[in-house]
Amino acid sequence: NDTIANLTLMALGSSAPEILLSVIETMSNKFYSGELGPGTIVGSAAFNILVIVAVCVYSIPSPEIRKIDQMAVYHVTVLFSFFAYFWLLAIVQIISP
């Protein structure tokens, strides 16, 4: 599916620096979570959700209206986003000492 491929490529491209930074910090701390890793990932996700969506909505001309045809892609994205946040919370609060 072209839509899923584009969303995956966009997600990897926009989050790759933060993920790489978090992996490097985790490996240098003997696989314990540091102060920088979770903050960069959560900050990047908040920026992607708030600012990029706001720019996309603002860039549509005023009289024009657009409708999302394939809502299933967005439902999958929301599901995995919530899973990722809960997984990060579990790692930082429960698993890490």
TIKE-605008 format. One line per 10 residues: number of its first residue (from 1); for each residue x, y, z of N, C-alpha, C, O, CB. Coordinates in nm, 2 decimals. Glycine has a CB too. Layout:
N
NUM = X:Y:Z:X:Y:Z:X:Y:Z:X:Y:Z:X:Y:Z ~ ... .
***
This chain:
97
1 = 0.08:-0.12:0.00:0.00:0.00:0.00:0.09:0.12:0.00:0.18:0.14:0.08:-0.10:0.00:0.12 ~ 0.06:0.21:-0.09:0.15:0.34:-0.11:0.14:0.43:0.02:0.23:0.49:0.06:0.11:0.41:-0.23 ~ 0.02:0.44:0.07:0.00:0.53:0.19:0.08:0.48:0.31:0.14:0.56:0.38:-0.15:0.54:0.22 ~ 0.07:0.35:0.34:0.15:0.30:0.45:0.30:0.31:0.43:0.37:0.34:0.52:0.11:0.15:0.47 ~ 0.34:0.29:0.31:0.48:0.30:0.28:0.53:0.45:0.30:0.64:0.47:0.35:0.51:0.25:0.13 ~ 0.45:0.54:0.25:0.48:0.68:0.27:0.48:0.72:0.41:0.57:0.80:0.46:0.39:0.77:0.19 ~ 0.38:0.68:0.49:0.38:0.71:0.63:0.50:0.65:0.71:0.55:0.72:0.80:0.25:0.66:0.70 ~ 0.53:0.53:0.67:0.65:0.47:0.74:0.78:0.54:0.71:0.86:0.56:0.80:0.66:0.32:0.70 ~ 0.80:0.57:0.58:0.92:0.64:0.55:0.92:0.78:0.61:1.03:0.82:0.66:0.92:0.66:0.39 ~ 0.81:0.85:0.62:0.81:0.98:0.69:0.84:0.97:0.84:0.91:1.05:0.89:0.67:1.05:0.67 .
11 = 0.78:0.87:0.90:0.80:0.85:1.04:0.95:0.81:1.07:1.01:0.87:1.17:0.71:0.74:1.10 ~ 1.01:0.73:0.99:1.15:0.69:1.01:1.24:0.81:0.98:1.34:0.83:1.06:1.19:0.57:0.92 ~ 1.21:0.89:0.88:1.29:1.00:0.85:1.29:1.11:0.95:1.39:1.18:0.97:1.25:1.05:0.71 ~ 1.17:1.13:1.01:1.16:1.24:1.10:1.21:1.20:1.24:1.24:1.29:1.32:1.02:1.29:1.11 ~ 1.21:1.08:1.28:1.25:1.03:1.41:1.38:0.96:1.42:1.43:0.93:1.53:1.14:0.94:1.46 ~ 1.45:0.94:1.30:1.57:0.87:1.30:1.68:0.94:1.39:1.75:0.86:1.46:1.62:0.85:1.16 ~ 1.70:1.07:1.38:1.81:1.13:1.47:1.78:1.11:1.62:1.88:1.08:1.69:1.82:1.27:1.44 ~ 1.66:1.12:1.66:1.63:1.10:1.80:1.65:0.96:1.85:1.70:0.93:1.95:1.49:1.15:1.83 ~ 1.61:0.87:1.76:1.62:0.72:1.80:1.77:0.69:1.80:1.81:0.61:1.89:1.55:0.63:1.69 ~ 1.85:0.73:1.70:1.99:0.70:1.70:2.06:0.76:1.83:2.14:0.70:1.89:2.05:0.76:1.58 .
21 = 2.02:0.88:1.86:2.08:0.95:1.98:2.05:0.87:2.11:2.13:0.85:2.20:2.03:1.09:1.99 ~ 1.92:0.82:2.12:1.88:0.75:2.23:1.95:0.61:2.24:1.99:0.57:2.35:1.73:0.72:2.23 ~ 1.97:0.55:2.12:2.04:0.42:2.12:2.19:0.43:2.16:2.24:0.35:2.24:2.03:0.35:1.98 ~ 2.25:0.54:2.11:2.39:0.56:2.15:2.41:0.59:2.30:2.50:0.53:2.36:2.45:0.68:2.07 ~ 2.32:0.67:2.35:2.32:0.70:2.50:2.29:0.57:2.58:2.36:0.55:2.68:2.22:0.81:2.53 ~ 2.20:0.49:2.54:2.17:0.37:2.61:2.28:0.27:2.61:2.31:0.21:2.71:2.04:0.31:2.56 ~ 2.35:0.26:2.50:2.46:0.16:2.49:2.58:0.21:2.57:2.65:0.13:2.62:2.50:0.14:2.34 ~ 2.60:0.34:2.57:2.71:0.40:2.65:2.69:0.39:2.80:2.78:0.40:2.88:2.74:0.54:2.61 ~ 2.56:0.38:2.84:2.52:0.37:2.99:2.50:0.23:3.03:2.43:0.21:3.13:2.40:0.45:3.01 ~ 2.56:0.13:2.96:2.54:-0.01:3.00:2.40:-0.05:3.00:2.35:-0.12:3.08:2.61:-0.04:3.13 .
31 = 2.32:-0.01:2.90:2.18:-0.04:2.87:2.09:0.01:2.98:1.99:-0.05:3.01:2.17:-0.19:2.85 ~ 2.12:0.12:3.05:2.03:0.19:3.14:1.99:0.32:3.07:2.06:0.38:3.00:2.10:0.21:3.28 ~ 1.86:0.35:3.10:1.81:0.47:3.04:1.88:0.60:3.10:1.89:0.61:3.22:1.66:0.48:3.07 ~ 1.92:0.69:3.02:1.98:0.81:3.06:1.88:0.92:3.06:1.76:0.90:3.04:2.10:0.85:2.97 ~ 1.93:1.04:3.09:1.84:1.16:3.09:1.80:1.21:2.96:1.69:1.27:2.94:1.90:1.27:3.17 ~ 1.88:1.19:2.86:1.86:1.25:2.73:1.77:1.16:2.64:1.69:1.22:2.57:1.99:1.26:2.66 ~ 1.78:1.03:2.64:1.71:0.95:2.55:1.56:0.96:2.55:1.50:0.99:2.45:1.74:0.81:2.58 ~ 1.49:0.93:2.66:1.34:0.94:2.66:1.29:1.08:2.63:1.19:1.10:2.57:1.29:0.90:2.80 ~ 1.36:1.18:2.68:1.32:1.32:2.65:1.32:1.36:2.51:1.24:1.43:2.46:1.41:1.41:2.73 ~ 1.43:1.31:2.44:1.44:1.34:2.29:1.33:1.27:2.21:1.27:1.33:2.12:1.57:1.30:2.24 .
41 = 1.29:1.15:2.25:1.19:1.08:2.17:1.05:1.14:2.20:0.98:1.16:2.11:1.19:0.93:2.21 ~ 1.02:1.17:2.33:0.89:1.23:2.36:0.88:1.37:2.30:0.78:1.40:2.25:0.87:1.23:2.51 ~ 0.99:1.44:2.31:0.99:1.58:2.25:0.97:1.58:2.10:0.90:1.66:2.05:1.11:1.65:2.29 ~ 1.04:1.48:2.04:1.02:1.47:1.89:0.88:1.43:1.86:0.82:1.49:1.76:1.12:1.37:1.84 ~ 0.82:1.34:1.93:0.69:1.30:1.90:0.59:1.41:1.93:0.49:1.43:1.85:0.65:1.17:1.99 ~ 0.60:1.49:2.03:0.52:1.60:2.06:0.53:1.70:1.95:0.43:1.76:1.91:0.55:1.66:2.20 ~ 0.65:1.73:1.90:0.67:1.83:1.79:0.60:1.77:1.67:0.53:1.85:1.60:0.82:1.85:1.77 ~ 0.62:1.65:1.64:0.56:1.59:1.52:0.41:1.60:1.52:0.34:1.63:1.42:0.60:1.45:1.50 ~ 0.35:1.57:1.64:0.20:1.56:1.65:0.15:1.71:1.65:0.05:1.73:1.58:0.16:1.49:1.78 ~ 0.21:1.80:1.72:0.15:1.93:1.73:0.19:2.03:1.62:0.10:2.08:1.55:0.19:1.99:1.86 .
51 = 0.31:2.04:1.59:0.36:2.15:1.50:0.34:2.10:1.36:0.29:2.18:1.27:0.50:2.18:1.52 ~ 0.38:1.98:1.32:0.37:1.94:1.18:0.22:1.93:1.14:0.19:1.97:1.03:0.44:1.80:1.16 ~ 0.14:1.88:1.23:-0.01:1.87:1.19:-0.07:2.01:1.18:-0.15:2.03:1.09:-0.08:1.79:1.30 ~ -0.02:2.10:1.27:-0.08:2.24:1.26:-0.03:2.31:1.13:-0.11:2.38:1.07:-0.03:2.32:1.38 ~ 0.09:2.29:1.08:0.14:2.34:0.96:0.06:2.28:0.84:0.03:2.35:0.75:0.29:2.32:0.94 ~ 0.04:2.15:0.84:-0.04:2.09:0.74:-0.18:2.14:0.73:-0.23:2.16:0.62:-0.04:1.94:0.76 ~ -0.25:2.16:0.84:-0.38:2.22:0.84:-0.38:2.36:0.80:-0.47:2.40:0.72:-0.44:2.21:0.98 ~ -0.28:2.44:0.84:-0.28:2.58:0.81:-0.25:2.60:0.66:-0.29:2.71:0.60:-0.17:2.65:0.89 ~ -0.18:2.51:0.59:-0.13:2.53:0.46:-0.24:2.51:0.35:-0.22:2.54:0.24:-0.02:2.44:0.43 ~ -0.36:2.46:0.39:-0.47:2.44:0.30:-0.54:2.57:0.28:-0.57:2.64:0.38:-0.57:2.33:0.35 .
61 = -0.56:2.62:0.16:-0.63:2.75:0.13:-0.76:2.75:0.20:-0.83:2.65:0.22:-0.64:2.77:-0.02 ~ -0.81:2.87:0.24:-0.92:2.89:0.32:-1.06:2.83:0.26:-1.12:2.76:0.34:-0.94:3.04:0.34 ~ -1.09:2.86:0.14:-1.22:2.80:0.10:-1.22:2.65:0.07:-1.32:2.59:0.06:-1.27:2.88:-0.02 ~ -1.10:2.60:0.05:-1.09:2.46:0.01:-1.11:2.37:0.14:-1.06:2.40:0.25:-0.95:2.43:-0.05 ~ -1.17:2.26:0.11:-1.20:2.16:0.22:-1.15:2.02:0.17:-1.17:1.98:0.06:-1.35:2.15:0.26 ~ -1.07:1.96:0.25:-1.02:1.82:0.22:-1.07:1.72:0.32:-1.08:1.75:0.44:-0.86:1.82:0.21 ~ -1.09:1.60:0.27:-1.14:1.49:0.35:-1.05:1.38:0.35:-0.99:1.34:0.24:-1.29:1.45:0.31 ~ -1.03:1.31:0.46:-0.94:1.19:0.47:-1.03:1.07:0.42:-1.13:1.04:0.48:-0.88:1.17:0.61 ~ -0.98:1.00:0.32:-1.05:0.89:0.26:-1.03:0.76:0.34:-1.12:0.68:0.36:-1.02:0.87:0.12 ~ -0.90:0.73:0.37:-0.86:0.61:0.43:-0.83:0.63:0.58:-0.72:0.65:0.62:-0.74:0.54:0.36 .
71 = -0.93:0.62:0.67:-0.92:0.64:0.81:-0.84:0.52:0.88:-0.79:0.54:0.99:-1.05:0.66:0.87 ~ -0.84:0.40:0.81:-0.78:0.29:0.88:-0.63:0.31:0.90:-0.57:0.26:1.00:-0.80:0.16:0.79 ~ -0.56:0.38:0.81:-0.42:0.41:0.83:-0.40:0.50:0.95:-0.31:0.47:1.03:-0.37:0.48:0.70 ~ -0.48:0.59:0.97:-0.47:0.68:1.09:-0.50:0.60:1.22:-0.44:0.63:1.32:-0.56:0.80:1.08 ~ -0.60:0.51:1.21:-0.63:0.43:1.33:-0.51:0.34:1.37:-0.48:0.33:1.49:-0.76:0.34:1.30 ~ -0.45:0.29:1.27:-0.33:0.20:1.30:-0.22:0.29:1.36:-0.15:0.25:1.45:-0.28:0.13:1.17 ~ -0.20:0.41:1.30:-0.10:0.50:1.36:-0.12:0.54:1.50:-0.03:0.54:1.58:-0.09:0.63:1.27 ~ -0.25:0.57:1.53:-0.28:0.61:1.67:-0.26:0.49:1.76:-0.21:0.51:1.87:-0.43:0.65:1.68 ~ -0.30:0.37:1.72:-0.28:0.25:1.80:-0.14:0.23:1.84:-0.10:0.21:1.95:-0.34:0.13:1.73 ~ -0.05:0.24:1.74:0.09:0.21:1.76:0.16:0.33:1.84:0.25:0.31:1.91:0.16:0.19:1.63 .
81 = 0.10:0.45:1.82:0.16:0.56:1.90:0.13:0.54:2.05:0.22:0.56:2.13:0.10:0.69:1.85 ~ 0.01:0.51:2.08:-0.03:0.48:2.22:0.06:0.37:2.28:0.10:0.37:2.39:-0.17:0.45:2.24 ~ 0.07:0.26:2.20:0.16:0.15:2.24:0.30:0.20:2.27:0.36:0.16:2.37:0.16:0.04:2.14 ~ 0.35:0.28:2.18:0.49:0.33:2.20:0.51:0.41:2.32:0.60:0.40:2.40:0.54:0.41:2.08 ~ 0.41:0.50:2.35:0.41:0.58:2.47:0.40:0.50:2.60:0.48:0.52:2.69:0.30:0.69:2.47 ~ 0.31:0.40:2.60:0.30:0.32:2.72:0.42:0.23:2.74:0.46:0.20:2.85:0.17:0.23:2.71 ~ 0.48:0.18:2.63:0.60:0.10:2.64:0.72:0.19:2.69:0.80:0.14:2.78:0.64:0.05:2.50 ~ 0.73:0.31:2.65:0.83:0.40:2.70:0.81:0.43:2.84:0.91:0.44:2.92:0.84:0.53:2.62 ~ 0.69:0.45:2.88:0.66:0.47:3.03:0.69:0.35:3.11:0.75:0.37:3.22:0.51:0.51:3.04 ~ 0.66:0.23:3.06:0.70:0.11:3.13:0.85:0.10:3.15:0.90:0.06:3.25:0.64:-0.01:3.06 .
91 = 0.92:0.13:3.04:1.07:0.12:3.05:1.13:0.21:3.15:1.21:0.18:3.23:1.13:0.14:2.91 ~ 1.09:0.34:3.14:1.14:0.44:3.22:1.10:0.43:3.37:1.18:0.45:3.46:1.11:0.58:3.17 ~ 0.98:0.40:3.39:0.93:0.40:3.53:0.93:0.27:3.60:0.95:0.26:3.72:0.78:0.45:3.53 ~ 0.92:0.16:3.53:0.91:0.03:3.59:1.03:-0.06:3.57:1.09:-0.11:3.67:0.78:-0.05:3.54 ~ 1.07:-0.08:3.45:1.18:-0.17:3.42:1.32:-0.12:3.46:1.40:-0.19:3.52:1.19:-0.20:3.27 ~ 1.34:0.01:3.43:1.47:0.07:3.47:1.48:0.10:3.62:1.38:0.15:3.68:1.50:0.21:3.39 ~ 1.59:0.07:3.68:1.59:0.09:3.83:1.60:0.24:3.87:1.61:0.27:3.98:1.71:0.02:3.89 .
***
